[in-house]
Amino acid sequence: MKFLISAAGTGGHVFPALEFGKECINNNHEVIWIGTKTGIENKVVPNNIKFLTIPMRGFRGKGLIFKVFSLLGLTASIFKSIFYLKKNKIDYVVCFGGYISLPVGLSAWICRKPLFLHEQNAIMGTSNNLLKRFSKIIFLGFSINEQVTKKMMLVGNPIKQSKESSLGTQRHESPKIYVTGGSQGSEFINKNIPIALNALNIPLEVRHQSGNGKSIGVKELYSSNISVEVEEFYDSPHDVILWSDFIISRAGALSLSEAISLKRGSVIIPLPSAIDNHQLLNAKNIVNLDMGLIHEESQAIESLTQKLQKIIETKVYEQWSNKKINLDHFQAAARMLSSILKF
């Protein structure tokens, strides 16, 4: 079978699509990818996946002129996607959200090709919301913050498979904490987490991902009680999560999915400017699983210190690491493929 995948722009859309594409190839299916010329997908899509581009641009949160160009790009992208669908004789179209999914999904509907959507976050994104009426299945990464329909299927977020055999409780002399604001970094996390951890006045081991170009001065903010390593970006966050007892992070869907699948709890600081407040909704999913707690930026740093103190003193992180998780995100890609092939 021939699968057409659309994903572009950010890792939150691209990396789940990449794992699904690998699952298809491992099961002897052909994969074609529609992306853009400038997105992260250009760097990560492997050579065994045919890579095509359309001129689509994002439009939410942009100015009027930019939105006009986006609409023109939408029209051109629909026609180009229709051409790709017919030329490559595609059997299934799988869109992973974001602006690029809109023209690809509409093209699938026009060409009467089975359309499948994957939503990583706890609220439907704009493109997926517009396309859901045309889709066969809407795969969900998290429980959705709206009425669940018969089309929706909770499968998890496709993430890279773990080779780790032991994911249970670790016992260290000093608690180990992974601090990350994601690949882009977070000024709030870089400035305030050292302050909150210093106030505990106990020995800690910390690995802190600052974000590209944002590492200067971060290490110096930590007290001498804390053994800290600061990196702009970890090539394998998977390994750092396994090293840690728990993590402090934003509420990106993939970061949280990987943390709970590796049985690590989180102190979650949602990005307040996230579109549709999706990070707060993602974080609430984790709290509902009893695998973390939320600290919002509007709350005092003293409140964050108190939460961290309770986690460490009562060793809540050991409870997190022994928690039984019903939704294994490592199996999400396989669940998707199996469901699609039934059509």
C-alpha positions as CSV (number, residue, x, y, z in Angstrom):
1,M,0.0,0.0,0.0
2,K,1.0,3.6,-0.6
3,F,0.7,6.0,2.3
4,L,0.8,9.8,2.0
5,I,1.8,11.6,5.2
6,S,1.6,15.3,5.8
7,A,3.5,17.0,8.6
8,A,5.6,20.1,8.7
9,G,6.9,23.0,10.8
10,T,7.5,21.8,14.3
11,G,8.8,18.6,15.9
12,G,5.4,18.2,17.6
13,H,3.8,17.4,14.3
14,V,6.8,15.9,12.4
15,F,8.2,13.4,14.9
16,P,5.0,11.5,15.5
17,A,4.5,11.4,11.7
18,L,8.1,10.1,11.3
19,E,7.5,7.2,13.7
20,F,4.3,6.3,11.9
21,G,6.2,6.4,8.6
22,K,8.8,4.0,10.0
23,E,6.1,1.6,11.1
24,C,4.6,1.6,7.6
25,I,8.0,0.9,6.0
26,N,8.8,-1.8,8.5
27,N,5.6,-3.5,7.4
28,N,6.5,-3.3,3.7
29,H,4.4,-0.3,2.7
30,E,5.6,2.7,0.7
31,V,5.6,6.1,2.2
32,I,5.5,9.5,0.5
33,W,5.7,12.7,2.6
34,I,4.3,16.2,1.9
35,G,6.1,18.9,3.7
36,T,7.5,22.4,3.1
37,K,10.9,23.7,1.9
38,T,11.8,25.4,5.2
39,G,10.5,23.2,8.0
40,I,12.3,20.7,10.3
41,E,11.0,17.9,8.2
42,N,13.6,18.7,5.5
43,K,16.3,17.5,8.0
44,V,14.7,14.5,9.5
45,V,12.7,12.7,6.8
46,P,15.0,9.7,5.8
47,N,16.0,8.9,2.2
48,N,13.7,5.8,2.0
49,I,10.7,8.2,2.2
50,K,9.9,10.2,-1.0
51,F,9.8,13.9,0.0
52,L,7.5,16.4,-1.8
53,T,6.7,20.0,-1.0
54,I,3.9,22.5,-1.2
55,P,3.9,26.3,-0.7
56,M,1.5,26.3,2.3
57,R,2.1,28.7,5.2
58,G,0.6,29.0,8.7
59,F,-2.0,31.7,9.2
60,R,-3.1,31.7,12.9
61,G,-1.7,34.6,14.8
62,K,-0.3,36.3,11.7
63,G,-0.9,39.7,10.3
64,L,-3.5,40.5,7.5
65,I,-0.9,40.6,4.7
66,F,0.6,37.3,5.8
67,K,-2.9,35.7,5.9
68,V,-3.6,36.8,2.4
69,F,-0.4,35.1,1.1
70,S,-1.4,32.1,3.2
71,L,-4.8,31.8,1.4
72,L,-3.1,32.1,-2.0
73,G,-0.7,29.4,-0.9
74,L,-3.6,27.3,0.2
75,T,-5.1,27.3,-3.3
76,A,-1.8,26.5,-4.9
77,S,-1.2,23.8,-2.3
78,I,-4.5,22.1,-2.9
79,F,-3.9,21.8,-6.7
80,K,-0.3,20.6,-6.1
81,S,-1.5,18.0,-3.6
82,I,-4.1,16.7,-6.0
83,F,-1.4,16.3,-8.6
84,Y,0.8,14.3,-6.1
85,L,-2.1,12.1,-5.0
86,K,-3.0,11.1,-8.6
87,K,0.6,10.8,-9.9
88,N,1.7,8.6,-7.0
89,K,-1.5,6.5,-6.9
90,I,-1.9,7.0,-3.1
91,D,-4.1,4.5,-1.1
92,Y,-4.3,6.3,2.2
93,V,-3.7,9.9,3.4
94,V,-2.6,10.5,7.0
95,C,-2.4,14.1,8.3
96,F,-0.7,15.0,11.6
97,G,-2.2,18.4,12.1
98,G,-0.7,21.9,11.6
99,Y,-1.3,24.2,8.7
100,I,0.0,21.8,6.0
101,S,-2.7,19.3,6.7
102,L,-5.5,21.5,5.5
103,P,-4.7,21.5,1.7
104,V,-3.5,17.8,1.8
105,G,-6.7,16.7,3.7
106,L,-9.0,18.7,1.3
107,S,-7.2,17.1,-1.6
108,A,-7.8,13.6,-0.2
109,W,-11.5,14.4,0.1
110,I,-11.6,15.8,-3.5
111,C,-9.8,12.7,-4.8
112,R,-12.0,10.4,-2.7
113,K,-9.0,8.9,-0.9
114,P,-9.4,7.6,2.7
115,L,-8.3,10.4,5.1
116,F,-7.0,9.8,8.6
117,L,-6.0,12.4,11.1
118,H,-3.8,12.4,14.2
119,E,-4.2,15.0,16.9
120,Q,-1.3,15.2,19.3
121,N,-2.8,17.6,21.9
122,A,-5.7,17.5,24.2
123,I,-7.7,19.9,22.0
124,M,-8.2,19.7,18.3
125,G,-6.1,22.0,16.2
126,T,-7.5,24.3,13.5
127,S,-6.7,22.1,10.5
128,N,-7.8,18.9,12.1
129,N,-11.0,20.6,13.3
130,L,-11.8,21.7,9.8
131,L,-11.0,18.3,8.3
132,K,-12.6,15.9,10.9
133,R,-15.9,15.7,8.9
134,F,-14.0,14.3,5.9
135,S,-11.9,11.7,7.9
136,K,-12.4,8.0,8.5
137,I,-10.7,8.0,11.9
138,I,-9.3,10.8,14.2
139,F,-6.5,9.3,16.2
140,L,-6.0,11.0,19.5
141,G,-2.7,11.3,21.4
142,F,-4.4,12.3,24.6
143,S,-8.0,12.3,25.9
144,I,-9.7,15.2,24.0
145,N,-11.2,18.2,25.7
146,E,-14.5,18.0,23.7
147,Q,-17.2,15.6,23.0
148,V,-15.8,12.3,21.8
149,T,-17.4,11.0,18.6
150,K,-17.5,7.5,17.1
151,K,-14.7,8.5,14.7
152,M,-12.2,9.2,17.5
153,M,-9.8,6.6,18.7
154,L,-7.4,7.1,21.6
155,V,-4.1,5.5,20.5
156,G,-1.4,7.8,22.0
157,N,1.3,9.8,20.4
158,P,3.8,7.8,18.2
159,I,7.2,8.1,19.8
160,K,10.5,6.4,19.3
161,Q,10.6,2.8,20.7
162,S,12.3,2.3,24.0
163,K,15.0,-0.4,24.3
164,E,15.2,0.0,28.1
165,S,14.2,-3.2,29.9
166,S,13.9,-1.7,33.4
167,L,11.8,1.4,33.9
168,G,10.8,1.1,37.5
169,T,12.1,2.7,40.7
170,Q,15.6,4.1,40.8
171,R,17.4,4.8,44.1
172,H,20.0,7.5,44.1
173,E,21.8,9.3,46.9
174,S,20.6,12.6,45.5
175,P,17.4,13.1,43.5
176,K,18.1,13.5,39.8
177,I,16.0,16.0,37.9
178,Y,15.8,16.7,34.1
179,V,14.8,20.3,33.4
180,T,13.8,21.3,29.9
181,G,11.9,24.0,28.1
182,G,12.0,22.0,24.9
183,S,14.4,22.5,21.9
184,Q,13.5,26.2,21.7
185,G,14.1,26.6,25.4
186,S,12.1,28.7,27.9
187,E,13.3,31.9,29.5
188,F,10.9,31.4,32.4
189,I,12.3,27.9,33.1
190,N,15.9,28.9,32.6
191,K,15.6,31.8,35.1
192,N,13.2,30.5,37.7
193,I,13.9,26.7,38.1
194,P,17.4,27.3,39.5
195,I,15.9,29.7,42.1
196,A,13.2,27.2,43.1
197,L,15.7,24.3,43.4
198,N,18.3,26.4,45.3
199,A,15.7,27.2,47.9
200,L,15.4,23.5,48.8
201,N,19.0,23.7,50.1
202,I,19.6,20.0,49.5
203,P,22.1,18.1,47.3
204,L,20.6,17.5,43.8
205,E,21.8,16.4,40.4
206,V,20.3,18.3,37.5
207,R,20.6,18.1,33.7
208,H,19.2,21.3,32.3
209,Q,18.3,21.8,28.6
210,S,18.4,25.5,28.0
211,G,17.4,25.7,24.3
212,N,19.5,26.7,21.3
213,G,21.6,29.8,22.0
214,K,20.2,30.2,25.6
215,S,22.8,28.4,27.8
216,I,24.9,31.5,28.8
217,G,24.7,32.2,32.5
218,V,22.2,29.3,33.3
219,K,24.7,27.1,35.1
220,E,25.8,30.1,37.3
221,L,22.3,30.5,38.6
222,Y,22.5,27.1,40.4
223,S,23.9,26.9,44.0
224,S,26.9,24.8,45.0
225,N,24.6,22.2,46.5
226,I,23.5,21.3,43.0
227,S,25.6,19.3,40.6
228,V,24.4,20.6,37.3
229,E,25.0,20.0,33.6
230,V,23.6,22.5,31.1
231,E,23.2,21.7,27.5
232,E,21.5,23.7,24.8
233,F,20.0,20.5,23.3
234,Y,20.2,16.8,24.2
235,D,20.3,14.6,21.1
236,S,18.6,11.8,23.1
237,P,16.1,13.3,25.6
238,H,15.0,9.7,25.9
239,D,18.2,8.8,27.7
240,V,18.1,11.9,30.0
241,I,14.5,11.1,31.0
242,L,15.6,7.6,32.0
243,W,18.6,9.0,33.9
244,S,16.2,11.2,35.9
245,D,13.9,10.5,38.9
246,F,11.4,13.1,37.5
247,I,11.3,16.0,35.0
248,I,10.4,19.6,35.1
249,S,9.1,20.7,31.7
250,R,6.7,22.5,29.5
251,A,3.6,20.6,28.4
252,G,4.4,19.7,24.8
253,A,2.5,16.6,23.8
254,L,5.6,14.5,22.9
255,S,7.6,15.4,25.9
256,L,4.8,14.4,28.2
257,S,4.0,11.2,26.2
258,E,7.6,10.1,26.4
259,A,7.9,10.8,30.1
260,I,4.9,8.8,31.2
261,S,5.7,5.9,28.8
262,L,9.1,5.8,30.5
263,K,7.3,6.0,33.8
264,R,8.7,9.3,34.9
265,G,6.5,11.9,36.5
266,S,6.6,15.6,35.7
267,V,6.3,19.0,37.3
268,I,4.6,20.7,34.3
269,I,4.8,24.4,33.6
270,P,2.5,25.1,30.6
271,L,3.3,27.8,28.1
272,P,0.6,30.4,28.8
273,S,0.7,31.7,25.2
274,A,0.1,28.3,23.6
275,I,-2.6,28.3,21.0
276,D,-6.0,27.4,22.4
277,N,-4.2,26.9,25.8
278,H,-3.5,23.4,24.6
279,Q,-0.4,23.0,26.9
280,L,-2.5,23.5,30.0
281,L,-5.0,20.9,28.7
282,N,-2.2,18.5,28.0
283,A,-0.9,18.9,31.5
284,K,-4.3,18.2,33.0
285,N,-4.2,14.8,31.2
286,I,-1.0,14.0,33.0
287,V,-2.5,15.1,36.4
288,N,-5.5,12.9,35.8
289,L,-3.2,10.0,35.3
290,D,-1.6,10.9,38.7
291,M,1.7,11.2,36.9
292,G,2.5,14.9,37.7
293,L,1.4,18.2,38.9
294,I,1.0,21.6,37.4
295,H,2.7,24.9,38.2
296,E,1.5,27.9,36.2
297,E,3.7,30.9,35.5
298,S,1.3,33.2,37.3
299,Q,1.9,31.4,40.6
300,A,4.7,32.4,43.0
301,I,8.1,30.7,42.7
302,E,7.8,29.9,46.5
303,S,4.8,27.8,45.5
304,L,6.9,25.9,43.0
305,T,9.6,25.3,45.7
306,Q,6.9,23.9,48.1
307,K,5.7,21.5,45.4
308,L,9.2,20.3,44.7
309,Q,10.0,19.9,48.4
310,K,6.9,17.7,48.9
311,I,7.8,15.6,45.8
312,I,11.4,15.0,47.2
313,E,10.6,14.6,50.9
314,T,7.8,12.1,50.4
315,K,9.5,10.5,47.3
316,V,6.5,10.9,45.2
317,Y,8.7,10.3,42.2
318,E,9.1,6.6,43.3
319,Q,5.3,6.2,43.2
320,W,5.3,7.8,39.7
321,S,8.0,5.4,38.5
322,N,6.0,2.3,39.6
323,K,2.7,3.5,38.2
324,K,0.9,1.3,35.8
325,I,0.1,3.2,32.6
326,N,-2.7,1.9,30.5
327,L,-1.8,3.9,27.4
328,D,1.6,3.0,26.0
329,H,2.6,5.7,23.5
330,F,5.4,3.4,22.1
331,Q,2.6,1.3,20.5
332,A,0.7,4.2,19.0
333,A,2.1,3.9,15.4
334,A,1.3,0.2,15.3
335,R,-2.3,0.8,16.6
336,M,-2.8,3.4,13.9
337,L,-1.5,1.3,11.0
338,S,-3.6,-1.7,12.1
339,S,-6.7,0.4,12.2
340,I,-6.1,2.1,8.8
341,L,-5.5,-1.2,7.0
342,K,-9.0,-2.3,7.9
343,F,-10.4,0.2,5.5
